[in-house]
Amino acid sequence: MARAHRDYDDIPGTYVFDADHHRKGYDLNMMCMSLNDPANRAAFAADEAAYLDNWTLTPQQRQAVLDREWLEMLRLGGNIYYTFKIAIFDGLTMQAVGGAMSGVSENEFRQMMIDGGRGNDG
Amino acid sequence: MAEVLYGVATSHVPAIGAAIDNGKEETPYWRPLFEGYEGARKWIADAQPDVIILAYNDHASAFDLDLIPTFAIGVADEFPIADEGYGPRNVPAVMGHSDLAWHLAESLILDEFDMTIVNDLPVDHGLTVPLSIMYGKPERWPAKVIPLAVNVIQYPPPTGRRCYALGRAIRRAVQSFPDGDNLKVAVFGTGGMSHQLQGERSGFVNTPFDTSYLDRLGEDPEGLIEISHTELLRDAGSEGIELVMWLIMRGALGRNVREVHRHYHVPASNTAAGLIIFEGGEALVSI
């Protein structure tokens, strides 16, 4: 079924977590959420690929997780509050992930925020 | 009787909590933010609310994609600190006010707000960071807390209009609490201000929007409730949509309020951090 146009579709660089997005990303997000549990974090640390076998991810989602492709995870239905669980696992800050998603280094991203953040033309 | 006397709106950025937990409040990066919290901490030391009804959103901690309540109220006596992936924050457990929470749940549902009632509710940074902002690092939280979890992650969140109406219903419900014993109640609205954590547009901040929002919250909340979700996504960023929760606080204060403190600073991590405090109702009589 084709997705109906939404009036937020034209907002650049933004992945609204609506019904369509939710259905695409359900398993990916639930896998991320499982990392709230220390035992699951230990299992993920021991063997990421084997851990991911417990979840019905698409091959693309699986690869995006293994490669830490933050933007790709969003495109494949991820929600940032869920995918950030992997960043927490990696010891990354939200600024590092924000930089990775917008194509700059953590330091450049941090400086952009200190300078007042990304404006409407950013 | 009991009355909602105080309203606090504040961001709930996890990095602010981490800065407090790790003693970084005086570092050059954090100092300008925490300077603006000093007045808020002095104010709450005087105001001493007995109970805080705290509107926040859970971030994949207590709720997941299997269960997404739009409005959920915590009725337990105690709420544990959630493990968000780092291990739980080292802050005191949050003590509830079960009597008032159940009264609120019953009153709100009979007032046609279909609340989800929750006992088992681990609370995450959305709830604990505002407490840390206001109280610092006490051995136990000075107020009891009734968690009011609002879905703002799954689109669509409740509308600003609905949040404001819920706040007004909370005001009525608190007033009808039979065992009030002059209970002083504060309502917190948390999250915001403008920020976007995701996508190529991450790092988006809109200071003119935030300034206008702070200016209008006291005197023109019924103008703010007209802002659509798409306008919020566009002008406040995808996570700035959390600002609807501030309208629960504002609705709970009644028409006339006095602004007692305001602070705005960019950045706190990836976010424009705002804080504003109002007094309302009987608290206005003591001017």
Interface residues (C-beta under 8 A of the other chain):
Chain A: D7 Y8 I11 P12 G13 T14 Y15 V16 F17 D18 A19 H21 H22 Y26 N29 M30 C32 M33 L35 N36 D37 P38 R41 L71 L74 N79 I80 Y81 Y82 F84 K85 I88 F89 T93 M94 Q95 V97 G98 M101 S102 G103 F109 M112 M113 I114 G116 G117 R118 G119 N120 G122
Chain B: P14 A15 H59 A60 S61 D64 L65 D66 A82 D83 E84 G85 Y86 G87 I153 Q154 Y155 P156 S194 H195 Q196 L197 Q198 G199 E200 R201 S202 G203 F204 V205 N206 T207 H229 T230 L233 R234 S238 E239 V266 P267 S269 N270 A272
